[in-house]
Amino acid sequence: MAFSPDGRILAISTGSSVELWNVDLPDPARAIGTIGEAIDAALTPQEQSRYLHDHSARTGCPSAGR
């Protein structure tokens, strides 16, 4: 396993082949909002602060059970 010099591609050797993964991620607030929408659940303020320590706790995640 190795990252490209710019950190945007991850190469993984799986026996006789190599897989390339794009790991160029969006900003954390947008990523957490997208995850919240995908699972239809909101992160708790503690979870949000864990992943967004220098951002507002407001990410746009939907309310759980919506």
BELNOR-V337768 format. One record per residue. N is the residue number from 0. RES is the residue in one small letter. SS is DSSP state (a for helix, b for strand, c for the rest). OMEGA is omega in whole degrees, 0 to 359 (* if undefined). NEAR is the number of other ideal C-beta (glycine too) atoms within 12 Angstrom. Layout:
n = {N N}
res = {RES RES}
ss = {SS SS}
omega = {OMEGA OMEGA}
near = {NEAR NEAR}
This chain:
n = {0 1 2 3 4 5 6 7 8 9 10 11 12 13 14 15 16 17 18 19 20 21 22 23 24 25 26 27 28 29 30 31 32 33 34 35 36 37 38 39 40 41 42 43 44 45 46 47 48 49 50 51 52 53 54 55 56 57 58 59 60 61 62 63 64 65}
res = {m a f s p d g r i l a i s t g s s v e l w n v d l p d p a r a i g t i g e a i d a a l t p q e q s r y l h d h s a r t g c p s a g r}
ss = {c b b c c c c c b b b b b b c c b b b b b b c c c c c a a a a a a a a a a a a c c c c c a a a a a a a c c c c c c c c c c c c c c c}
omega = {179 175 172 181 180 177 183 181 176 176 181 177 179 182 184 180 177 177 177 182 175 181 176 188 175 178 186 181 179 180 180 176 179 178 179 178 182 182 180 179 178 173 176 176 178 178 180 181 178 184 182 188 182 179 174 179 181 185 183 176 178 175 178 176 182 *}
near = {14 15 16 15 8 10 13 14 18 19 18 15 12 11 7 6 9 14 16 17 18 15 19 14 17 14 15 22 25 18 23 32 26 19 25 27 20 12 16 13 18 24 29 16 15 12 18 26 19 15 25 26 13 12 19 15 23 16 29 21 29 19 12 13 8 11}
